[in-house]
Amino acid sequence: MSQIFGWTVHGDGKKISPGAVVNPEERLSWPRTIGIGMQHVIAMFGATLLVPTLTGFPVNTTLLFSGLGTMLFLMITRNRLPSYLGSSFAFIAPLIAAQGEGIAVQLGGIVAAGLVLVGVGVIVRLAGKRVLDAVMPPAVTGAIVALIGLNLAPVAASDFASQPGVAAVTLAVILLCSVAGRGMVARLGILIGVIVGWVFAAVTGQLREGATEAVAGADWIGFPTFHAPSFQVSAVLVTLPVVIVLIAENVGHVKAVSAMTGRDLDDVAGDALIADGLATTLAGGFGGSGTTTYAENIGVMAATRVYSTAAYWVAASTAVALAFVPKFGALINTVPGGVMGGATIVLYGLIGMLGVRIWQDNRVDFSNPVNLMAAAVAMIAGIGNLTLTVFGLELQGIAWGSAGIIIVYPILNRLYRHIGEGQFL
């Protein structure tokens, strides 16, 4: 346990030198680490609570297993891979499809998906780095990381347009703090922007109707509601394709953190998949929604250059504690769409640019038609959120873009090498 919680202090614990980063095994002073951890909580909170709200799952239970799943993830990856596991949007469609069967049947599908993901993780861990190199070279991983962020662009744009004044204030504060700020002002730019945006919305009367009453009426203490899973073949089959998205998001997360920290973390990819699979299985076993590595928190790391897993332990512990405080959840739900629009237009954009950075760092050659065509098709499928129904299951842009480039790239590459360079031109 001492190794798990044995972070070294970065520098003097107060400042980050120009061009330097706070590595996963490092931390800033505890007050600063707690502040950054709270920023991660704010970044993940809205999306994590949205999934149970849409699917009818108990919110507090989902939040509890989100925090516990993050702790499990950090332990299994030995604090090498900073990540927050929040509710996966990929589960929304299959859970809604099985809603008429009851929550127990829905949970059965989540547990099944989690177990399959664990199996994939075991295969990746046993086969080693060569599997990732063969299936997901830089041209592929860069596209997947980019489309994960850019796929969410319409959500950010819609939230921004819903309250342009509030969104503009939030965005301006985040940009000002991140670029012109120094020290913790720069590190906590997103949190500061969200708070200022919320205050501006409150002062100008732009909080949603009944928001303050909802906070006042919420209990201070409330215990999560637990449910047991029940397995139904049809519900399981509808849910299993979600595993494709979870694989892409986890591997994309590994590649993104590798690019940001300048470290080769491919050997942790199998552990990451196993950890997310176990977290999803645990959540589904007791009434929570399936989990995944969170894009919003990648954006926070990119903005702050703090990759300390200590901050994620703070975030996870906070989520577990808040699962028993319904009033805080009600308070977070008062954050207007415009505030989230101003924040996510930065966060999602940063993720998209991380994909571009992976291409740059690995000198991906886009004069090669294989790289060019595969990435082009995947990006448009992802950004345009191509949505098609297959055998009654609706799959969206991240699934099509990720699965498409993973399958199509080796086929195109084989054709190109077989026919000979220049034959496609």
Long-range contacts (C-beta under 8 A, 24 or more apart in sequence): 3-78, 4-74, 4-75, 4-78, 4-79, 5-313, 7-79, 7-308, 7-309, 7-310, 10-308, 14-183, 15-183, 16-187, 16-305, 16-306, 20-305, 21-260, 21-261, 21-262, 21-305, 21-306, 21-307, 22-305, 22-306, 22-307, 22-308, 23-261, 23-307, 23-308, 24-79, 24-80, 24-81, 24-82, 24-261, 24-307, 24-308, 24-309, 25-79, 25-80, 25-309, 26-308, 27-308, 27-310, 27-311, 28-306, 28-308, 32-184, 32-187, 33-308, 33-310, 33-311, 33-314, 34-314, 35-184, 35-187, 35-188, 35-191, 36-187, 36-188, 36-300, 36-304, 36-306, 36-308, 36-311, 36-314, 37-310, 37-311, 37-312, 37-313, 37-314, 37-315, 37-318, 38-191, 38-314, 38-315, 38-318, 39-188, 39-190, 39-191, 39-300, 39-304, 40-84, 40-297, 40-300, 40-311, 40-312, 40-314, 40-315, 41-315, 41-318, 41-319, 41-322, 42-190, 42-191, 42-194, 42-332, 43-84, 43-190, 43-294, 43-296, 43-297, 43-299, 43-300, 43-343, 43-347, 44-84, 44-86, 44-294, 44-296, 44-297, 44-315, 44-319, 45-332, 46-332, 46-335, 46-340, 47-86, 47-87, 47-89, 47-294, 47-296, 48-86, 48-87, 48-294, 48-319, 49-87, 49-329, 49-332, 49-333, 50-87, 51-87, 51-88, 51-89, 51-91, 51-92, 51-289, 52-87, 52-288, 52-289, 54-92, 54-96, 55-91, 55-92, 55-95, 55-96, 55-99, 55-106, 55-289, 56-99, 56-103, 57-95, 57-103, 57-106, 57-287, 57-288, 57-289, 58-224, 58-225, 58-227, 58-287, 58-288, 59-329, 60-222, 60-223, 60-224, 60-225, 60-323, 60-324, 60-326, 60-329, 61-224, 61-225, 61-226, 61-227, 61-286, 61-287, 61-288, 61-323, 62-87, 62-283, 62-288, 62-289, 63-224, 63-319, 63-322, 63-323, 63-329, 64-224, 64-288, 64-319, 64-320, 64-323, 64-324, 65-279, 65-282, 65-283, 65-286, 65-287, 65-288, 65-289, 65-291, 66-283, 66-288, 66-291, 66-319, 67-315, 67-316, 67-317, 67-318, 67-319, 67-320, 67-323, 68-279, 68-282, 68-316, 68-320, 69-276, 69-279, 69-280, 69-282, 69-283, 69-291, 70-279, 70-312, 70-315, 70-316, 70-319, 71-313, 71-316, 71-317, 71-320, 72-275, 72-278, 72-279, 72-282, 73-272, 73-275, 73-276, 73-279, 74-309, 74-312, 74-313, 74-316, 76-271, 76-274, 76-275, 76-278, 77-268, 77-271, 77-272, 77-275, 78-271, 79-309, 80-265, 80-268, 80-309, 81-253, 81-254, 81-257, 81-265, 81-268, 81-271, 81-272, 81-309, 82-257, 82-301, 82-307, 82-308, 82-309, 82-311, 82-312, 83-253, 83-257, 83-272, 83-293, 83-294, 83-297, 83-312, 84-293, 84-294, 84-297, 84-312, 84-315, 84-316, 85-276, 85-279, 85-291, 85-292, 85-293, 85-294, 86-291, 86-292, 86-294, 86-296, 86-297, 87-289, 87-290, 87-291, 87-292, 88-242, 88-245, 88-246, 88-249, 88-280, 88-289, 88-290, 88-291, 88-292, 90-242, 90-245, 90-246, 90-249, 90-290, 90-292, 90-398, 90-399, 91-239, 91-242, 91-289, 91-290, 93-393, 93-394, 93-395, 93-396, 94-235, 94-238, 94-239, 94-241, 94-242, 94-393, 95-239, 95-289, 97-238, 97-392, 97-393, 97-394, 98-232, 98-234, 98-235, 98-238, 98-239, 101-232, 101-235, 102-230, 103-227, 103-287, 104-227, 104-228, 104-229, 104-230, 105-229, 105-230, 105-231, 105-232, 105-235, 106-235, 107-227, 107-228, 107-229, 107-230, 107-284, 107-285, 107-287, 108-229, 108-230, 108-231, 108-232, 108-235, 108-236, 108-284, 109-235, 109-236, 109-238, 109-239, 109-240, 109-284, 110-229, 110-239, 110-280, 110-281, 110-283, 110-284, 110-289, 110-290, 111-229, 111-231, 111-280, 111-281, 111-284, 111-285, 112-231, 112-236, 112-239, 112-240, 113-239, 113-240, 113-242, 113-243, 113-246, 113-280, 113-284, 113-290, 114-277, 114-278, 114-279, 114-280, 114-281, 114-282, 114-283, 114-284, 114-290, 115-277, 115-281, 116-240, 116-243, 116-277, 117-243, 117-246, 117-247, 117-273, 117-274, 117-276, 117-277, 117-280, 118-273, 118-274, 118-277, 118-278, 118-281, 119-277, 120-243, 120-247, 120-273, 120-277, 121-270, 121-271, 121-272, 121-273, 121-274, 121-275, 121-276, 121-277, 122-270, 122-274, 123-270, 124-269, 124-270, 124-273, 125-270, 125-271, 125-274, 126-270, 128-267, 129-266, 129-267, 132-251, 132-266, 132-269, 133-266, 134-410, 135-406, 135-410, 136-251, 136-255, 136-406, 137-409, 138-358, 138-359, 138-361, 138-362, 138-364, 139-359, 139-364, 139-370, 139-371, 139-374, 139-375, 139-409, 140-374, 140-405, 140-406, 140-409, 141-251, 141-252, 141-255, 141-355, 141-358, 142-255, 142-355, 142-356, 142-357, 142-358, 142-359, 142-362, 142-364, 142-375, 143-355, 143-374, 143-375, 143-378, 143-379, 143-382, 143-401, 143-405, 144-248, 144-251, 144-252, 144-255, 144-355, 144-378, 144-401, 144-402, 144-405, 145-252, 145-255, 145-256, 145-259, 145-351, 145-354, 145-355, 145-358, 146-351, 146-352, 146-353, 146-354, 146-355, 146-356, 146-379, 146-382, 147-352, 147-355, 147-378, 147-379, 147-381, 147-382, 147-383, 147-397, 147-398, 147-401, 147-402, 148-248, 148-249, 148-252, 148-295, 148-351, 148-355, 148-382, 148-398, 149-295, 149-298, 149-299, 149-348, 149-349, 149-350, 149-351, 149-352, 149-353, 149-354, 149-355, 150-348, 150-351, 150-352, 150-379, 150-382, 150-383, 151-382, 151-383, 151-385, 151-396, 151-397, 151-398, 151-401, 152-295, 152-344, 152-348, 152-351, 153-348, 153-349, 153-352, 153-383, 154-385, 155-344, 155-348, 156-341, 156-344, 156-345, 156-347, 156-348, 156-349, 157-341, 157-345, 158-337, 158-341, 159-337, 159-338, 159-340, 159-341, 159-344, 160-338, 160-341, 160-342, 160-345, 161-341, 162-336, 162-337, 162-338, 162-341, 163-201, 163-206, 163-336, 163-337, 163-338, 163-339, 163-341, 164-338, 165-200, 165-204, 165-206, 165-338, 166-197, 166-200, 166-201, 166-204, 166-206, 166-336, 166-338, 166-339, 166-342, 167-197, 167-338, 167-339, 167-341, 167-342, 167-345, 168-342, 169-196, 169-197, 169-200, 169-342, 170-194, 170-196, 170-197, 170-200, 170-338, 170-339, 170-341, 170-342, 170-343, 171-342, 171-343, 171-345, 171-346, 173-197, 174-342, 174-343, 174-346, 175-346, 178-303, 178-346, 186-304, 187-304, 187-305, 187-306, 188-304, 189-303, 189-304, 190-299, 190-300, 190-303, 190-343, 190-346, 190-347, 193-342, 193-343, 194-335, 194-339, 194-343, 197-336, 197-338, 197-339, 197-342, 197-343, 198-334, 198-335, 198-336, 198-339, 201-336, 201-338, 201-339, 206-336, 206-338, 207-334, 207-336, 208-334, 208-336, 211-333, 211-334, 212-334, 214-330, 214-333, 214-334, 215-327, 215-330, 215-331, 215-334, 217-330, 218-326, 218-327, 218-329, 218-330, 219-326, 219-327, 220-325, 220-326, 220-327, 221-324, 221-325, 221-326, 222-324, 222-325, 222-326, 223-324, 224-287, 224-323, 224-324, 225-287, 226-286, 226-287, 227-286, 227-287, 228-285, 228-286, 228-287, 229-284, 229-285, 238-392, 238-393, 241-393, 241-395, 241-399, 242-290, 244-399, 244-402, 244-403, 245-292, 245-398, 245-399, 245-402, 246-273, 246-276, 246-277, 246-280, 246-290, 246-292, 247-273, 247-402, 248-398, 248-399, 248-402, 248-403, 248-406, 249-292, 249-293, 249-295, 249-398, 250-276, 250-292, 250-293, 252-402, 253-293, 253-298, 255-358, 256-298, 256-351, 256-354, 256-355, 256-358, 257-298, 257-301, 257-307, 259-354, 259-357, 259-358, 259-361, 260-301, 260-302, 260-305, 260-307, 260-354, 261-307, 295-347, 295-348, 295-351, 296-344, 296-347, 296-348, 298-350, 298-351, 298-354, 299-346, 299-347, 299-348, 299-349, 299-350, 299-351, 300-347, 302-350, 302-351, 302-353, 302-354, 303-346, 303-347, 303-350, 368-416, 369-412, 369-416, 369-424, 369-425, 370-409, 370-412, 370-413, 370-416, 373-412, 374-405, 374-408, 374-409, 374-412, 375-405, 377-404, 377-405, 377-408, 378-402, 378-404, 378-405, 378-408
